[in-house]
């Protein structure tokens, strides 16, 4: 009985790290202090950083609703299709996108192939013997992926930054990461890394990639919350604009992003991991709030991410997609304005914006 209790506690602690808890303390004395900077790291600008501790986490874990998904019941329940990688490198006038699960997208933007928050492992956890496990399998062998030019990392939680995936991809792609996270990569021997603060831009092979704000937090352990930054990303080419939300709650800075860098041809916005609201708000958006983000940033079309792959929260696994469709009707938007993919599905989207956007003048 003692062994059983220890095992449950271990899983709880590992799961706790995904939401609450990267690496070394950073030398912030050399960095200009901005509203989202603090003496020990970073902070959110419109809310007081949430202080949910282990007590609140334990309260949540001990009061899970009966409707919370159970792995054995949902394992393999969502469809998985074979990605169509033949569509890549064919037409630079289209954005080609494959959803590989959770927040991992494989994008082609004007001939450059970009991954977002890749996790190839079976579990989003510091170990592979415990922690949240995929109930929807990774849709392909990683060896089938086309060569990756760049990787966007939104923050360092385990379901967005996976150590074994970083080591597998290595120094071949350029890694773009939030401020303070470069040292963690360098500790693994991965040095092809650029870290950016909010609103900083980096020119990459014909694309301008900008770190944009989000409302979230960081941490991979019990004592390192807020030590590294979190962000969203804007990717802009000569005729293409794409925005990746990463993981976020709803806040007013989305309108600023839209005013500065929009309109976007395509965006990827989270729609899952929102229940219970007393615990997840204001760090995760609901599908209804995701529609508001879509409108604020001036996105022509959006893709729902951050759902359907790991059991992280209490909502039923298909609920985010269902509520997204309902929210589209409530907002009187076209069904294709904001879509959810099947795992592995590849689609192409038309581009019609240009880099001469007046908002940047």
C-alpha positions, -999 to 999 in steps of 0.1 A, spaced: 0 0 0 29 24 8 44 17 -27 10 25 -43 7 58 -26 43 68 -35 35 59 -71 4 81 -72 23 110 -56 51 107 -81 27 110 -110 10 140 -94 43 157 -89 53 151 -125 19 164 -137 22 194 -114 54 203 -132 36 207 -165 14 235 -152 35 251 -125 68 244 -126 139 255 -167 169 259 -160 194 281 -143 187 316 -129 196 342 -155 218 373 -152 189 398 -154 211 427 -143 223 432 -179 188 433 -193 167 465 -196 138 463 -171 104 463 -189 69 459 -175 70 422 -180 105 418 -164 110 413 -127 142 411 -106 140 373 -106 126 367 -141 94 377 -157 58 385 -149 24 390 -166 14 425 -174 -24 425 -169 -28 401 -140 -11 392 -108 9 361 -114 -12 332 -102 -1 316 -70 -18 282 -73 5 260 -52 6 223 -44 -24 227 -21 -46 240 -49 -32 214 -73 -40 186 -48 -75 200 -43 -81 198 -81 -66 162 -83 -88 150 -54 -120 165 -68 -119 155 -105 -153 152 -121 -166 119 -133 -166 133 -169 -128 137 -168 -113 116 -195 -98 82 -185 -68 70 -206 -81 35 -212 -115 49 -224 -101 75 -248 -69 58 -260 -71 57 -298 -106 73 -299 -97 102 -322 -89 96 -358 -53 97 -371 -45 102 -408 -13 99 -427 4 133 -433 8 144 -470 44 156 -470 43 156 -508 25 189 -507 56 206 -492 81 225 -513 56 227 -542 38 261 -540 52 291 -521 19 310 -526 2 286 -502 7 280 -464 10 242 -460 2 229 -425 2 195 -409 -11 190 -373 11 165 -356 -8 167 -323 -12 190 -293 6 222 -303 30 208 -329 25 221 -364 46 215 -394 44 246 -416 57 257 -449 58 295 -453 73 309 -485 95 279 -490 107 277 -453 96 247 -431 89 255 -395 79 234 -365 60 248 -335 66 234 -300 75 199 -312 71 169 -289 78 135 -304 78 116 -272 50 94 -259 47 114 -226 49 151 -219 70 146 -187 105 147 -174 105 109 -176 89 84 -200 77 60 -173 52 84 -157 32 115 -166 6 124 -192 7 98 -221 -4 102 -256 -39 88 -262 -36 98 -298 -5 85 -314 21 106 -332 9 103 -369 41 95 -386 77 84 -381 99 114 -373 122 102 -400 95 110 -426 95 147 -417 109 170 -444 141 189 -434 132 215 -407 145 251 -412 134 266 -379 116 257 -347 94 281 -326 93 274 -288 66 293 -269 77 284 -233 93 256 -214 65 235 -200 69 198 -207 40 196 -232 57 224 -253 94 217 -248 106 181 -249 142 173 -242 144 142 -263 129 160 -293 154 188 -289 182 163 -289 168 145 -319 165 177 -340 198 190 -327 216 219 -343 202 214 -378 172 238 -375 174 273 -360 156 274 -326 138 306 -318 130 307 -280 118 332 -254 142 353 -234 162 333 -208 158 299 -224 189 298 -246 211 286 -217 189 255 -213 195 245 -249 232 252 -246 234 229 -216 223 201 -240 249 211 -267 223 228 -289 237 262 -298 219 272 -330 195 292 -309 182 328 -309 163 341 -279 140 371 -282 122 394 -258 86 405 -266 84 427 -297 120 418 -308 124 407 -344 148 384 -362 154 382 -399 156 346 -410 161 337 -447 136 361 -461 112 359 -432 108 383 -403 100 364 -370 88 384 -341 83 374 -305 49 387 -294 33 387 -259 11 360 -243 -4 356 -209 11 325 -193 41 314 -172 71 291 -173 88 265 -152 99 228 -153 104 222 -116 90 231 -82 110 263 -77 116 279 -111 83 295 -121 86 327 -141 124 324 -145 122 323 -183 99 342 -206 68 328 -225 56 342 -258 37 339 -290 52 342 -325 45 362 -356 61 350 -389 60 374 -418 72 370 -454 68 390 -485 32 378 -490 24 356 -460 16 363 -423 13 336 -397 8 338 -360 13 311 -334 -2 317 -300 16 290 -281 -2 286 -248 -21 316 -233 -50 331 -214 -70 359 -229 -57 395 -225 -58 428 -243 -24 426 -259 -38 404 -287 -54 435 -302 -20 452 -301 -5 423 -320 -32 425 -346 -26 463 -350 11 459 -353 15 428 -374 -19 418 -387 -39 409 -406 -27 373 -405 -34 348 -433 -34 320 -408 -31 316 -370 -28 287 -346 -47 293 -314 -52 269 -284 -87 256 -278 -81 230 -251 -69 225 -215 -94 249 -199 -112 230 -171 -116 235 -142 -118 272 -148 -111 282 -112 -76 266 -117 -69 272 -154 -82 307 -158 -66 331 -168 -37 309 -182 -57 289 -208 -84 301 -232 -117 284 -238 -129 278 -274 -151 309 -270 -121 330 -259 -101 315 -288 -126 331 -312 -120 364 -295 -83 360 -299 -88 351 -336 -107 384 -341 -84 405 -320 -53 396 -339 -71 400 -373 -67 365 -385 -84 355 -417 -83 318 -408 -72 299 -377 -64 264 -366 -73 250 -331 -44 235 -313 -35 223 -277 -61 196 -275 -68 160 -284 -34 144 -275 -27 143 -238 -50 142 -208 -40 174 -190 -73 188 -178 -109 179 -171 -129 186 -202 -139 156 -225 -115 151 -253 -138 161 -281 -154 190 -263 -129 217 -275 -137 210 -312 -174 208 -305 -175 241 -286 -154 258 -312 -180 250 -338 -207 263 -315 -188 295 -308 -183 301 -346 -221 299 -350 -226 322 -320 -202 348 -335 -218 343 -370 -185 333 -385 -180 310 -414 -173 274 -405 -139 275 -422 -128 307 -404 -115 286 -375 -110 249 -380 -98 219 -361 -78 192 -378 -76 154 -375 -42 143 -362 -18 141 -391 -41 160 -415 -23 183 -440 -41 213 -455 -31 242 -476 -43 278 -471 -42 307 -495 -23 339 -488 -33 373 -498 -16 397 -474 16 415 -482 46 427 -463 36 463 -471 10 462 -443 3 498 -433 3 489 -396 40 485 -397 47 518 -414 
